[in-house]
């Protein structure tokens, strides 16, 4: 199996675990606290790898810092979206603009190249994602937050792609990313929750740890995929997670899922297949 093919396979496996991690975050009573525990779980998992690996070179630190900041901002905006809309609406909206924007900017900035068939697949995924959320009820604040999260998805994807490719080994960037990402949101969460943060952590501890472990699998696979395959293709395949999100929203979170969302989810899967064939 070639490197690009392995990268796309990793991106596809990341889709299912990403949907599960986001569903755990959405289902939490205090989503900011769930995200805090999630991040600290990532840090604990990454620490042994960080201790065994060499320190990143000077050229890698700007990418790690930019990635930690972009992800922290993304998480805050995403939490706002989840507070204002159904999971099966907010999640597709938050991911909708990302594949096409990532493919275009990846070609311009990173020099990535997609075949015409893969490019068509990216466009199909983007259109299906937007269709999926088009008829959902969402407050203006939730809509703005979801779209903002989508733009930040493109931002952090391109930063992560550049960073993981700049590293001598992908695992070096991945381990340090999880270490820093887990710590970046902690001061913000502590400032917002204040003295009640310990009680909140106790209430959301199990959910947060579970989400953190799943997130390590999901985003670890995504980062490795970005080292091997074009960023646009990886982004498109990761967004097939919305098909799983629709199922989770209906079966577990008991949200009403109409026919148009099911059709749109099938469109996402079709787009993903086109990316792979391309």
C-alpha positions, 0 to 999 in steps of 0.5 A: 500500500502506497503512502498516500493510500495509507494516509487516506485509509487513516483519514477514513478510520479517523472519521468514525472515532471523530464522530464518537468523540464529538458525540461524547462532547455534545452529550456532556452537561458541562461541555467546557469541562468535558473538553478540559478533561478530554485535553488533560487525558490527551496530555497524560497519554502523550507524556510517555512518548514525549519523554522518549522522543527528542525535543522538537527542533526550532523550526517545529515550535512555531507550528506547534504553538500555532496549532495549539492556539488554533485548536483551543479557539476552535474548541471554544467556538465549537462548544458555543455551536453545540450549546445552540443547535442539535448535534446532527445540525451543528456538526455538519455545519461546522465541517461543511466548508472545511474540505473544499477550503482545505483542498484549495488552500492546500494546493496554493500553500502546501503544493498539494495536488488532487486528481479531477476525480478526487477534486469532484469528491471534495466538492460533493462532500462539501455540498452534501454537508451543507445540505445536511444542515440546511433544513435544521433549526439553528439559532443565529448565534449557533449558525455563526458559531458553527460556520466559524468552527468550520473556518477554524477547521480549515485553519488548523488542518493546514497548520497541522499539515505543515507542522507534521510534514516539517517534523523529522518523524510524524510521531514527534509532532503528534506527541507534542501536539497532544501534550500542548493541546491538552494544556492550552485550554486548561487556563481558559476553562479554569478562568471561566469555571472558577472555584467550581471547576473541581466539582464540575470535573468530578461530574464529567470525569468519566465522559471526558476521559472516554472522549479524550481516549477516543480523540487520541485515536481520531486525531492521531490518525488524522495527523498521520494521514496529513503527513502522507496524503493531500490535505484536501483529500484527508479533510474530505474523508474525515468529514464522512464522520458526519454520516456517523454523526447522523446515526449517533444523533438519531440512535443515541442522542434521540434527535429527529433526523429527516430524510434530507439528512439521510440523503446528504449523509449518503452524499458525503459517503459518495464523495469520500468514495470519489476521493479514494478512487481519485 
